[in-house]
Amino acid sequence: MNGSNSKRTFFDFSEDDLKKMNKATNKPEVKGDELKKPDEHPTSLNSSHLAHSEGSESKMVVPKKRSMAVNPHEPLYVGENGVGRRSIIESLAYKITKNPENVPERLRNTKIIELSVDNLYGCNVTNNICTTFFNALKSLKVYDAFNYDLPPNPKLMSIEEKKAHLYGNNPPPTAHDEDVERLFNEMVESVQLYRENREKTNQPKILFIHQFYNMVDDYSYSFYDSVSSVLQPLLEKKRLKLVTCMTPSEYAKFTKNPLASHFEVIKVGEPNFATTLDIVTKKKEYLEASHGVFIDNDIVEEALLLSNRYIPLKANPMKCISVLDELASIVEKRGCSIPINVLELEDKIKKVSIDIDKKSDDDIDTSSLMKKLEKLKESYATKYSAWKAEYQALQSYRENRVRLIGLKKELGDCIASITSPDCESAKRASKIIEDDIPEVKASLKIFEKQSAKNKYVNNRATLDDLSVVISRMSGIPQKDLYFTTQKNHSLNNMESILEEQVIGQKQAISSISKTIRVAKLGLRDANKPQASLLFCGFSGVGKTELAKQIAKVVYGNENSVSVIDMTKYNTEFSVSGLIGTSAGYVGYDDGGELTNTIKKNPFQVIIFDEIEKAHSRVWNILLPVFEEGVCQNNYGESVSLKDTIIILTSNVGTKRLFQHKEEDKDLTQQEIFHEEIKETFAPEFLNRLDDIVIFNELSMHDLDKILSIQLRKLEERLSKKREIKIELSTEARQFLIFNSFDIQLGARPIKRNIQNYLSAPISDLFYQGKLDKHCTLKVDVDEKKLKVEVIVDEKKESQEKRKRNNDYDDLLELDHKLKNAIKSSNVE
């Protein structure tokens, strides 16, 4: 016991003390062997564990350097889930076991042992996690179990110093000098003997705890009743080598823990595109072998692009590997399923059999049906046997792929263990190279040639299969997913696509399309956002709608838009809400609105609505965003906006236009807007924008086109169950347009008038039960309001009735089949 500290920590209790504590509280004793055996990575790892750790080689140097230091801190890997934190540890363990020449000499005999937090809590029978964790460390033998440290110069110590070292600050009054001298010398000899034996027999061990934060964050009552109280003295006295990992949000909370000072943070970020593609391509071989499918390299690259675009909340490379695993599962399921045309033949056979049974009961000739049944059965047998042969060939192919991977692993082990040219390992390696691997590869080539002629089993992944996977994982409909070729096609026709939805802004659309095409082609600085645009114009002219349509063209989904209301940041103190408040203030753990939005989905359009109403400090935050494409949150993390389109909207200049000043008579509308923009925003702010887009006023002709678009959307909402069309008379159309025209409000009154004059009467008809059939709604003007007349489509109603009758006939057939089955069972 250290004489400078009279307080006993949890770790200063001996094993006998712990047993007495357990008996006193009537709690059963926890033994180390009750724990589930931990994973020892050097003996359980193989090359497949390293499939996504190749991009983290530089991070592996760090734990080696820490282990060689005189007083090393414990390495703590901080990174998002899926970036490969665990793979770094597994890669180090694999190198220690398989390639010891590539690691420092002091690490060559080291064993890395993982302690599972789930297993630790699962065997916590004492309801005291400290005792359970303490016994786990003892059973794993990963720390120096001796409770005493030798003083620097024991022979030069006085009798008082020896008493303090043995008993602390409160030595017993009966402690004689001779007894103190004898006990002190025995303690020194015991410690020296223990250390000599430990260096000879014990293998150095490193403890790896993957879910470390979940363990140390569990403060049962206070610090001294938690796992942290067990680890604190071990880490202080360097009696335990520990390596662990956390996410950035976990580490931000962990910094308040007393253990944080014992760790050195190593940040692990996502690998770049090229490295991720290389990692995933290597992993593809194992996925193909385990599922028995083909995945082309083009599909892998497309999967990486789509996962980055539509699944932003997860991190690479694990995100893309999960997509490919799900893709391989879908293709495997398709290859193992009986084809649809074979199942259709089986259904036809059942239906003909039912018809034969019906006619037999009525004494009708069934010879023609019997011939038809025989032909169907022959066709079914031929196609089913062909599918079965192709399916069995697929199973053989999968077995050969798995065998090839096993042979390569065995070959590596044999080469590593060769001691002489005549040893068994050398002979086995020679046989694998000359006989086994060529035989398996020949079988694989035969299957690849035959699979090109397959009619029923298709085990090659396609873009359609990939779109199904991305749609499931992202929640975006398949029709809204844009592949690389589709995206380029959309950009080529960007003007025409946008002009179909945004009316009256041809010049603005042309300017924006050129800017975005330049960015997508990679002709601008790669570290800047895709585009930084200022939209200026009257309210309701289509600024927000154009942003949504840009998101649909560029990112494949018009919901990839986030609007930040800048009126919330009109004071100096509220500006911090964009990137997060400082430590110690309310809302520190919540982060900032801008940084959180980008972290969730960097592939989107960010709209800073009414930017002129924000405080000037907001512009200072946006300057590095426009220039470098990076924004730092309150945790100090850099958030990249290089895949984001930034749009600022403003109504600056509209008030001046409506004042009709005398000095503005000779100025155009564009010139007035530009003058007001220069007076409102700083030059350095405007100089970093890619373009300033001025929106035009909407004319009556523009409102007529917008009315057609809004009516089409209303029809789509009405026709979810029944097909309902809306036909407006010329008077009704003019009525809506004239009542909606207002230069200051733009197109917004059209939506409001459609709701008041058209949607309200239609809703009344719906609740009256008059819209439960296929119909056309004819709309006309009647005394300064709209009158809706319902005209039923009799032709479509009769088709619907026939369809219902056919469904009823199918039910009758099933009922007839059931009765025949009951009759036959009664006869038996």
N, C-alpha and C positions, 0 to 999 in steps of 0.2 A: 504494500500500500504506500502510495506517495505521501511523504510527510508534510508536504505543503497543502494537502487537502484533507480535512478531517471528515468530510461528508462522503459516505459510501454511495457510489453509483450502482446501478443495477448489475453491472458486469463484475463488480467486486464481490458479489455473493458467490460462494462456492456451490458445488452441486448438492452437498448435504444441506446447505441452507435452503436451497430451492425445494428439496424434498420435504423439509420441515414446513415450509410455507404452504405447499400443496396439501399436506396432511392437516394443517391447522384450519385451512379453508374448506376441507372435505372435497377437494378437487382431485381427480385422478392425475397421475404423473404422465407427462408426455415424453415418450422416448423417441430418439432419432429414427429408429427403424420403422416407426409407424408412418413416416412420411413416404409418399410415392417416390420411387427412385428418380432422381433428376436426370435430365438429358445431358450426357457428357459428349459435347460436340466433336472432339477429336475422333471418337470411335463411331459416331453415328452419321457424320457428314459425308456426303459424296459430292461429285462435281455438279450435280443438279442444284445444290444449294447456292452455287456461285453464279447462277445464270443471270441474275440481275445485280451483282455486286462488282462487275468489272469497272463500272464508272466511278467507283469509290476507292480506287487503289491509293490515291493520295491521302485519304483519311486514315488508311491503315498504318501509315508511318507514325501517326500521332501516338497511338497507344504503345508502340515500341519505344518511342523516345521517352514517354512518361515512365515506363517500366525501368529504363536505364538511368533515370535521374536519381540523385541522392535522396531527395525528399519529394517524391512525385505526388501530385494531386491525382485523384481518381478521375478517369475520363468520363465525361457525361455527354453523350451524343444528343443534340437537340435538332429535331427536324420533324416535318409533318409525317403522318402515317403513310407508308408506301414508298418513301424515298430511298430505302435501303439501309436504315440504321442497323437493324439486326443482321443484315447480310455482311456488313463490315466485320462484325464480331465472328460470324460463321466463317468468313474468308480467312481471318487471322487464325482461327482454330484449325482450319483445313491446312494452311501453310505450315503450322507448327507440326502437324502430324505427317503430312505427305511431302512437304518441301522444307525440311528444317534448315537446309543450308541458306534459305532466303530470309531467315529471321535472326535476330541477335542471339548470341550464344547463351545468354542468361534465360532466354525464353524457350529454348529448344526442348527442355524437359518439362515445360509447364502444361498443366491441364486446365482447360476452361470448363467450368461446371455451371449449369443453369439451375437456378432455384425458381420454381413456378409459384407465383403468388396465389393462384387458385388452389393449388395443392396445400399450400401453407395454411390458408384459411379453412380449407375443407377438413383438415385434421386437428383443428383448434378445439379439442375436447375440454380444455381447462377454462375456456372463455377468457383466457389471458394471452393475447397475441405475443407479448414480450417473451413469456416462457416458451411458447411454441417456436418462435423464431430463434431463441437462444439454443434450444435443443436441436433445431434443424442445423444450425451452424456447427454444433458439436458433431452431429452424425455425419455431416459432409466433410469435416476436417479441413475447412478452408481458412482457418485463422490460427494464430499462435495462442494455444489454450492456456499457457502459463500466466499466472496472475501477477507476477512480480517482475520488475525491471531492475537490472543491476545498476548501482550508482557508478559514476565515472571512475572514482579512485577509492575502492572499498578499504584498502589497507591504510590509507591516510585519514580515514574518518575518525572523529572523536567518539567517545562513548555516548555523548548526548545526541550526536548526529545519527548514530546507529539506533538509539532508542526511537528517535523521530521516524526513521525509515521503517522500523518494525511496527510501531504502535501509533504513529501519527502524532498529533498534538496533545493527546491525552494518554500517556503511558500509565500502566497500573502502578500503584504505590509500592507493591511488593516485588517489582522487577529489580533484581540485584545486578550489579555490573557483570559478575561472572556469567550469570544466565543470559544476559543480553549478548555478551561476547560469543558464547557458545551457539545461541540461536542464530545470530547474524552470520557466523562462519558456515553453519549448516545450510542456511539459505543460499549463500553465495555458491557453495559447492553444488547444491541441487540445481540451481539455475544454469551453471556452467555445464554440468553433466547433461541436463535436458537439451541445451542448445547444441551440444556436440552430437547427441543421438538424433536430433531432429534434422540436422544438416546431412547426416549420413543416410537416413531412412526415408524422410518425408519428401514427397514430390511437390514442388511449388504449384499452388493452385490459385486460379483467379475466379472469383464468383461473379456470375452474370445474372442480373435481375432485370427482366424485360419490363415488367409493369411496376417499376420501382416507386413511382409517384403514388399509386394506389395504396402502397404499403406504408410509406412514411407520412402520408396525409391523414392516416387513421389515428387521430389523437383521441384515445378512449376517454381520458379525463384531463390529462395535462401532458406536458412533454415527457415527464419522468414515468409515465405509464404507457408510452408508445414505443414503437420499434426504433424510433430515432434515439431513444435513451440507450438502447443496446448498441447501436452503431457508433454513437458519439465517441466513447472511449477507445473503441477499436480503431477508428479512423484517426483519432488524435495521436495514438501511439504507434501507428503504421503496422498494426497487427493483422490487417485484412486488406487484400487487394480486391477492389470492386470496380466493375464497369457496368454502366447502365445507360438508358436512353429515355428521353421524354419528348413530348410535343412542345412547341413554343408556348402555348397557353398554359400547359402544366408547369413549365419551367418558370413562367412569370409568377405563379403562385408559390413555387418551391423556393424562390429566393428569400421568402420570409422564414424558412425553416433553418434552424441552427446548423444543419448539416451542409448547407449550400456552400459554405466557405471551404469545404474539403474537396470540392469538385472543380475541375477545369472544363469549361464548356467548349465543345467542338461542334460547330454548326454544320449540318448536313442538308444541303439544298437539293432541289430536283436537278437531275442531269440535263444537259442541253439536248436538242432534238437529235443530233447525230449520234450521241452516246446512247440515248434511250433507244433509238432504232437498232443500234448494234446489240444492245442487251436483249431486247425483245426478239430479235431475229435468232439469237442463240437459244433463247427459251422456246422458240417455235418448234424446234426439233423434238423436244420432250412432249409438247402438247400434241404434235402430229402422231408420235408413237403411241401415246397413251390412249388417244381417241381413234386412231386409225383413219386419219383424214389428210388431205392435202390443203395447205394454205400457202398461196403464192406470196412472194415478197412484195408485190404491188398491193395486195390486200393488207399486209402488215403495215405498210407505210400509210395507207388510207385509214386504217384503224387508229393509228397514232394521231393523225390529223383530226379525225372526227372526235376521238376521246378528248383531245385538248380543247376542241371547240365546244362540245356539248356536255362534257362531264367535268366541269371546272373545280368541283369541291374535293376531288380526290387527286392524289399526287402520282406522278410517274416515277419509276417504271411499272409499279404494281397496278396502276390503273389500266394501262394498255394490256398488261398480261392478263388481267381479269376479263377484259373485253375479248381477247383471243381465246381464252379458256371457254367462255360462254359460247363463242362462235363455233369452236370445235365441237362442243356438246350438241349444238343444234344440227350441225352437219352429220355428226355420228348418229343422232336420233333419226334423221331423215334416211340415212343409209340402212339402218336396221328396221325401218318400218316397211310394211307391205305396200307396194305402189297403189295409187288411187284407182288406176284402170283395172287392176286385179280385184280390188275390193268392189268396184262397180259390177264386174262380172259375177261376183258372189251374190250381190244384191239382185241382179237379174235372174240368177238361178232360183233364188228364194221366191221371187215374184211369180215366175213361170210355174214353180211347184205349187204355189197357192192357187193359181188359175186352173191347173190340172185337177187339184182336189175339189174345187168348186164344180167343175164340169162333170167330174166323175160322180158327184153326189146327185147331179141332175140328169145322169145317163146321156151325156153329150159326147160325141166323138172327140178324142184328145190325141189322135195320132200325129197331127201337125205340131201340136205343142210338145209332144214327146220327142220328135225329131229336133225341134228347136232347143229343147233342154239338153239333148245329147251333144249338139254342137257347142252350146255354151260350156258344158262340162269339159269337153275336149280342149276348147280354147283356154279355159281356166287352168286346167292341169298343165298345159304347155307353158303358159306365162308364169305360173307359180313355180314350176320346176326351174325355169330360166332365172327367175329372181333368186331362188334358193341357192343356185350354183354361184351366182355373183356375190351373194351375201357370204357364203362360206369362203370364197376367195378373199373377200375383204377381211374376214376374221384371221385368215392365214397371214395376210399382209400385216395386220396389226401385231400379231405374235412375232413376225420376223423383224419388225421395227424395234420392238422391245428387246428382242434378242441381240440385235446389232448394237444397241446402246450398252447392254450388259457385257458384250464381248469387248467393246472399246474400254470400258471401265476395268475389266479383268486384265486386258492387255497393259494398261497403265500400271496396275498393281504388280504384274509380273515383271515389267521392265524395272520398276523401282526396287524389286527384291532380288535382282540378278546378282549373284556373287562370282560366278565363273561361267565359261561358255558351255559347260556340260551339266550345269545344275538343272533341276526340274523346272524352275521358273523360265529359264532360257528356252527349254524345249517346248513348254506350253505356249510361250509368246510366239515362237516360230510357227507352231501349228495354227494358232489363231490368225496370224498374218497370211499364211500360205493357203490354208484350207477353209477355216470357219467363216471369216469375213467375206472372201470372194463367193462362197456358196450362198450366203444370205443376201448379198448384193445382187447376185444373179436372179434369185427368186423375186426380189423387189422390182427389178427391171422388167421381168416377165409380167408381173401384175400391172405395172404402170402402162405397158403396151396394151394389155387386155382391157384395162379400165377405160381407155379412150373409146372402146367399142361397146361399153355397157349401155343397156337400154333401161335398166330399172334401178341400179344402185349407182348413185352419184355422190362420191365422197370428197368432192372438191368444193371448197368454200367460194362463194360468190359475193358480189357487192350487195345483192338483195338480202343474203343471210346477214351480212354485216349491218345493214340498215335496221333489221329486226332487233339485233342486239343493242345497238345504240339507242333505238327508240325505247326499248324496255328500261335501259339503265338511266336514261335522261328524262323520260316522260314526254318527249317531243314526238308528235306523229311522224310516221315514215315519210309522208308526202312533203313535210317541211325540212327534211334532212337534205343538205347540199353536199355532194361529193366534190372532189377537186375539179373534175371536168365540168360538172354542172355549174359550179361557182364561177368558173371562167366564162362560161356561156352567159350567165346572168350579168356579169360585169360588162360583157360586150354589148348587151342590149339594155344596159341600166337605164338609159334615158326613157326608152319606150315603156319599160316596166313601171318606172316611177310615175310617168305622165298618165298612166291608166288610173292611178289611185289619187294622185295629187294634181288638182286642176288649177290652171292659170299661172303656173310658176315655171314655165319652160326655161327661162334664162337661169334661174337659180338651180334647177335640176341639172342643166348642162355643166355649170361651173362645179357643182359638187361631184358629179360623176367623173370629171377629169381628175380632180384631186384624189379621189378614192382609187381610181385605176392606177395612177402613178404610185401610190403607196403600196397597193397589192402587188405590183410588179417588182417591188423592191428597189425602185429608183430613188428613194429618199432615205434619210438616216434611219437605220433599223432600230435605234434606241428611242425614237420619238413615237408618240401615238400614231395610229393609222391616219388620223386627220384631226385637226383642231379648227373648228368652224364657229363663226358668230352669225347667228340668224337674227335678222332685225326686220321688223315690219309690224303691221297692224295685228290686233288680236283676231284669231279665228281664220287666218289666211292659209293655214296648213303647215306651220312650223313643226309642231309635235307629230302630226300625221306623216310628214316627210321623214322625220327621224325614225319612226316605226317601220316605214317601208324600206329605208336604208338598212335597218337591222335585218329585215327579211331577206334582202338581196345579198348582203355581205355575210351574215351569220346564219341564215336559213330559218329564222324565226322572228316574227315581229314582236314577240314578247321579250326578246333580248334587249330590252330598253329599261333603264333605271332613271327616274326623274328625281332630282334633288331640288327642293324648293328653297331658293336662296334668300327668301324673306325671313327665314329662321335665323340667318347669320348676319343680321344687320347691326349687331353690336360687337365691340372688340372682344368681349368675354365669350360670346357664343361661337366665335370662329373655330375654337378648338374642337367643337363637335364634329368637324369634318374629318379630322385625323385622330381624334381621341384626346381626352383631358389628361393633364399631367398627373404623376403619381401623388396620391394623397387627397385628390379631389374626387367628388362624387362622379361616378360613371367611368372611372379609370379602367375597370375590367371589361367594360362594354365595347371599347374601341371606338373608331370614328365611322361616320356614315359613309364617307367616300371610300376609305380603305377597306371597310368590311364588304362593301358592294363589289369592289374589284377582286378581293380575295375569293368571294363566292363564285364570281364569273367574270374573268378578264375579257372574254369574247362577247362584248356587248357595246351598245351605244349609251353613253352617259350624258344626260341632259341637265345642265345647270340652268334651271328655269328662272327668268327675271334676274339675270346676273347683275344688272345695274343697281338693284336694291340691296345687295350684299355690302358688308363693310369692306373697306379698301385692303384690309389684311388678308382677305380671301384671295385677292389677286396675287399677293406675294406667295401664297401657298401654291397657286396654279402656275407660277413662273417656271419652277423646276419641272413641273409635270409636262408643260409644253416643250421645254428645251431638251430634257433628258428622259422623259417618259417614266419617271420614278417619283414615288411619294412615300415618305416615312411616316409610320404610325407612331402612337405614343409608347409602344414597346421598343422602338428603335428598329423595327423590321422594315425593309424596303419592299414596297409593293409596286410591281411593274404594270404600266399602262400601255406598253408597246403594241398590244393586240386590241386596244380599245379605240373607239371613235368618240371624240369629245365634241359636244355641241352646246354652245352657249346661246340662249334665247334672250331677246331684249325688245322692249317697246320704246327704246330711246328714239326721239325724233317725232313720234306720232302726235304728241301734244302740240309741238311747234307747228306741225302741218295744219292742224285744225284752227290755229289762231289766225292764219291768213295775214301775216305781217306784211307791211308795205315793202320792206327790204328783201323779202323772199319771192317777189313776183318774177324776177329774172332767173331764179334758181329752179333746177329740176328737183323732183322728189328724191332721186338718188343722191344729189349733192347735199340736200338738207339733212338726210340721214347720216351721211359721212361727216358732216360738220359737227352734228350732235354727238356722234360716236367719239370723235377726237377730243371734244370738250369733256366727255364723261370719263373715259378710260385713259390710263397712263400710256405714253408712247411705247415703253418697253413691254407693256402687256399686249398691245395691238401688234407689235412687231413680231411676236412669237406665234401669232395665229396664221394658219395656212390660207384662210380666205374669209372675207366678210361678205355675207350673202344678204342682199336686200330683197324682200318679198314684195310682190305687186299687190295692188288692191284687186278685189274680186269684182268682176262685172256681172251683169244679169245673165249673160251667156254662160259664164263659169258656174253660176248658181244652178242653172238648168242641168248641167252635167253632174254637179254634186248631188242634186236631187235624184237623178237616175241611179247613182251609186248607192245612196242611202235606201232607196226603195228596193234595190236588189238585195241588200243586206236584210231588210225587213222580210222579204219573201223567203230567204234562206232560213230565218228563225221560225217563220210560220210553217214551213214545209218539212219539219223534222219528222212528223208522223203522216201527214197527208199533203199531197201536192196542191198548193194554193198559189194562185197567181193574182197580181194586182195590176189593174189597168186604169190609168188616170185619163180622164178627158182633158182636152186642151184647156178648158176653163179651170178645171181643178189644178192642173199644173201651174197655170198662171197665178191662180189664187195663192198657192204655197210660195211661189217665187216672190211675188210682190210683197207679201206679208213678211218675208224673211230678209229682204234687201236692206242692209245697213252697213255702210263703209266701216264704221268703228267696230262693229261686232263680227264682221266677216261671215263665215259659213255656219257659225254656231246657232243662229236662230232657225236654220233649216231643221236641224235635229229636234229642236224644241217644238217647232210647229208640226212636224210629222208626229211627234208624240201626242200633242194636244188635239190636233184635227183628224188624225188618221188612226193612230194606235189605240186611242181611247174607244172610238166606235167599234173597231175590230174586236177589242177585248170584250165589249158588251155582247157582240154576236157569238163569241166563243162560249161565254157562260150561259147563253140562251140555247146552246146546243145546235147552232146553225152552221158550224164549221167542222163537223165530224165527217164530212165527205169531200171528195175531190171537187174543187170548185174554182171559179174565177170571181174576184171582187172588183166590180166596176164602180169607180169613184167619180162623182160629179159634184157640182156646187149647188147648194140649195139654201137660199136666204143667208148668205155670208157664213156658211159653214159647209162642211163636206158631208155628202150622203153616200153610204156604202150599200151596194146591192149585190146579193149573193146569187150566182148562177152556177148550178151543179153541172159537172161534166158527166153525163149519163154513160158515155162510152167507157170511160175509165172505171166508173162504178160497177158496170157489168163485168169488166175484166176482173175486178177485185172480188166480185161475188163468185165467179167461176173458180178463182183460185181457192176461196174458202171451201167451195164444194169439193174440189179435188183433195184438199186436206181431210175433209170428212170421209171421202171414199177410202183414203189410206187408213183411217181409223177403223172403218168397216172391215177392211182386209185383215188387219191385225186381230180384230175380234173374231173373224171367221177362222183364222189360224189357231187362235186360242181354243175355240170350241172343238176343232178337229183333234188338237192335242189331248183335250180332256176325253174325247170319245175313244181315241186309241189307247189311252191309259186304262179306261174302264174295260175295254175288250181284253187287254192283257190280264 
